[in-house]
Amino acid sequence: MDLRSSFSVILVFLVLLGLPGDLESGSPKSGSRSPKSGGGFRNFFRKLHIPRIMQPFYKRFKGTERLENGVVVITGGASGIGEETAAELYRRGAHVIIGNRNSDTCDAVAKKIKEQPREIVIKDGHEEEIKHGHIECYYLDLNQLDSVKRFAEWLLANKKYINVLINNAGVMLADHQVIEDTKTELHIQSNHLGHFFLTILLLPRLIRSGPSRIVTVSSKAHEYWRGGVIDFENEKALQMDPEKYSRWQAYARSKLFNIWFSAELSRRLRSHGVTTVNTYSLHPGIVHTPLYRNVKKWRWVGESLHKFFETGFMKYFLRTPKEGAQTTLYCTLSTDVKDESGLYYSNCHKKTPTKLAQDTAQHKKLWEFSMRKLAIAGVLEPGFYEESIYVSD
Ligand SMILES: NC(=O)c1ccc[n+]([C@@H]2O[C@H](COP(=O)([O-])OP(=O)(O)OC[C@H]3O[C@@H](n4cnc5c(N)ncnc54)[C@H](OP(=O)(O)O)[C@@H]3O)[C@@H](O)[C@H]2O)c1
């Protein structure tokens, strides 16, 4: 089949998917048919029982490590991979705090997690209930540095220890936007800068709570950044030209920043003699979550493509959120990686990221750029720079 005919077949397929007869993730719109009514091309996939051929390749974190009373802070933990990560850590006894910008959603997710059935194990011939942890929510919008600061201040005032910080929240393929506060492109702000700020605010507490871990959810998408070395002095290029804006490139760059940040943080910690805080960055796999919501906005093909993602068909090829949480759990809990720091992981294994991701000069420049952004936004307390770990090498 030549390129043209393949394109036509895909187009017909997408148009068929666009036909009425299905619902998107359980929120019926008036006039649409219920999934149980059986109509529609898309329901066809829901009823098919095709084996998930890739499943045997998805590694599961099999460790039995628990985090009894350990305090875990996770951003974006009320959806997708974050939700499954929070649920499993709760099951393993951790006190999980979800930073999320939709309080109602977060409360509902926390309630659902708390309602997990109790598990009984037999120990020394006696039945013993597995102790679950605690879970709570606090408002956090990574696009607003004031909100990040409030969240950190609340944590510092209320939690004596913080054992794990999971920088999980993320946005993908969003419209072009420059955040007012920091004059930063949206993907950099949400996926990197907000987390950068949160991390350095919590760092003294994480150091005091050692051994502790900082886990940053990056992506294989970092490999698709086509812009090469970043000139951090070129504000215009960093903000991206709205006329030539590429959603995919904006996302790829922010995910590259996640790896740079994690590696540079580890280097700075070690160069200041801190050996009790480890950092990890990771790719969770391609996971079926609401992260793809912005696909809807793609010109003529967006709606259909998004519907395609929502079909049961996709579950055969993508990881479930639970499967997607495994590498985060591995980096958070596994004793196998307790002596590693600053590295990148995928499918519960160490992985070498791209050459650019390993460019230490870029790691350092990103750090300086991020500190500059916070200073300009006026969110750092006077004297903050005296804490040498943040600025010196
Ligand atoms: N799914 C994949 O295939 C995939 C692949 C590679 C990497 N990842 C990474 O995995 C992480 C989790 O993504 P996911 O797939 O689980 O997607 P998701 O279900 O959409 O979860 C993302 C979470 O981040 C939150 N968030 C986004 N912007 C925020 C902001 N400004 N302030 C506070 N919270 C914010 C979202 O909250 P709202 O609901 O309020 O927007 C949501 O709770 C992301 O970092 C993503 O880049 C995912």
The ligand as an SDF file (V2000), in Angstrom:
LIG
                    3D

 48 52  0  0  0  0  0  0  0  0999 V2000
    0.6330    8.8670   29.7610 N   0  0  0  0  0  0  0  0  0  0  0  0
    1.7590    8.6460   29.0960 C   0  0  0  0  0  0  0  0  0  0  0  0
    1.7880    7.9610   28.0760 O   0  0  0  0  0  0  0  0  0  0  0  0
    3.0400    9.2610   29.5890 C   0  0  0  0  0  0  0  0  0  0  0  0
    4.2230    8.9300   28.9010 C   0  0  0  0  0  0  0  0  0  0  0  0
    5.4230    9.4870   29.3380 C   0  0  0  0  0  0  0  0  0  0  0  0
    5.4250   10.3380   30.4260 C   0  0  0  0  0  0  0  0  0  0  0  0
    4.2690   10.6450   31.0510 N   0  0  0  0  0  0  0  0  0  0  0  0
    4.3230   11.5710   32.1930 C   0  0  0  0  0  0  0  0  0  0  0  0
    3.6550   11.0060   33.2930 O   0  0  0  0  0  0  0  0  0  0  0  0
    3.1880   12.0360   34.1570 C   0  0  0  0  0  0  0  0  0  0  0  0
    1.7600   11.7460   34.5890 C   0  0  0  0  0  0  0  0  0  0  0  0
    0.9460   11.8220   33.4470 O   0  0  0  0  0  0  0  0  0  0  0  0
   -0.3850   10.9630   33.2350 P   0  0  0  0  0  0  0  0  0  0  0  0
   -0.2070   10.2060   31.9780 O   0  0  0  0  0  0  0  0  0  0  0  0
   -0.7640   10.2620   34.4690 O   0  0  0  0  0  0  0  0  0  0  0  0
   -1.4130   12.1390   32.8820 O   0  0  0  0  0  0  0  0  0  0  0  0
   -2.7160   12.6980   33.6490 P   0  0  0  0  0  0  0  0  0  0  0  0
   -3.6130   11.5830   34.0040 O   0  0  0  0  0  0  0  0  0  0  0  0
   -3.2170   13.7960   32.7980 O   0  0  0  0  0  0  0  0  0  0  0  0
   -2.0980   13.2740   34.9880 O   0  0  0  0  0  0  0  0  0  0  0  0
   -1.3810   14.4860   35.0040 C   0  0  0  0  0  0  0  0  0  0  0  0
   -1.6710   15.1720   36.3130 C   0  0  0  0  0  0  0  0  0  0  0  0
   -0.9070   16.3880   36.3390 O   0  0  0  0  0  0  0  0  0  0  0  0
   -1.7480   17.4140   36.7970 C   0  0  0  0  0  0  0  0  0  0  0  0
   -1.3200   18.7420   36.3620 N   0  0  0  0  0  0  0  0  0  0  0  0
   -1.0920   19.1870   35.1110 C   0  0  0  0  0  0  0  0  0  0  0  0
   -0.7480   20.4810   35.1410 N   0  0  0  0  0  0  0  0  0  0  0  0
   -0.7540   20.8550   36.4390 C   0  0  0  0  0  0  0  0  0  0  0  0
   -0.5000   22.0710   37.1200 C   0  0  0  0  0  0  0  0  0  0  0  0
   -0.1870   23.1810   36.4700 N   0  0  0  0  0  0  0  0  0  0  0  0
   -0.6010   22.1000   38.4670 N   0  0  0  0  0  0  0  0  0  0  0  0
   -0.9390   20.9880   39.1660 C   0  0  0  0  0  0  0  0  0  0  0  0
   -1.2100   19.8060   38.5820 N   0  0  0  0  0  0  0  0  0  0  0  0
   -1.1130   19.7450   37.2330 C   0  0  0  0  0  0  0  0  0  0  0  0
   -3.0990   17.0770   36.2160 C   0  0  0  0  0  0  0  0  0  0  0  0
   -4.0850   17.7980   36.9010 O   0  0  0  0  0  0  0  0  0  0  0  0
   -5.3960   18.3240   36.1040 P   0  0  0  0  0  0  0  0  0  0  0  0
   -6.2430   17.1070   35.9570 O   0  0  0  0  0  0  0  0  0  0  0  0
   -5.9350   19.3740   37.0140 O   0  0  0  0  0  0  0  0  0  0  0  0
   -4.9240   18.8690   34.7900 O   0  0  0  0  0  0  0  0  0  0  0  0
   -3.1350   15.5800   36.4640 C   0  0  0  0  0  0  0  0  0  0  0  0
   -3.5390   15.3150   37.7920 O   0  0  0  0  0  0  0  0  0  0  0  0
    3.3680   13.3410   33.3870 C   0  0  0  0  0  0  0  0  0  0  0  0
    4.5230   14.0100   33.8710 O   0  0  0  0  0  0  0  0  0  0  0  0
    3.6060   12.8860   31.9630 C   0  0  0  0  0  0  0  0  0  0  0  0
    4.3940   13.7860   31.2300 O   0  0  0  0  0  0  0  0  0  0  0  0
    3.0800   10.1110   30.6720 C   0  0  0  0  0  0  0  0  0  0  0  0
  1  2  1  0
  2  3  2  0
  2  4  1  0
  4  5  1  0
  4 48  2  0
  5  6  2  0
  6  7  1  0
  7  8  2  0
  8  9  1  0
  8 48  1  0
  9 10  1  0
  9 46  1  0
 10 11  1  0
 11 12  1  0
 11 44  1  0
 12 13  1  0
 13 14  1  0
 14 15  2  0
 14 16  1  0
 14 17  1  0
 17 18  1  0
 18 19  2  0
 18 20  1  0
 18 21  1  0
 21 22  1  0
 22 23  1  0
 23 24  1  0
 23 42  1  0
 24 25  1  0
 25 26  1  0
 25 36  1  0
 26 27  1  0
 26 35  1  0
 27 28  2  0
 28 29  1  0
 29 30  1  0
 29 35  2  0
 30 31  1  0
 30 32  2  0
 32 33  1  0
 33 34  2  0
 34 35  1  0
 36 37  1  0
 36 42  1  0
 37 38  1  0
 38 39  2  0
 38 40  1  0
 38 41  1  0
 42 43  1  0
 44 45  1  0
 44 46  1  0
 46 47  1  0
M  CHG  2   8   1  16  -1
M  END
$$$$
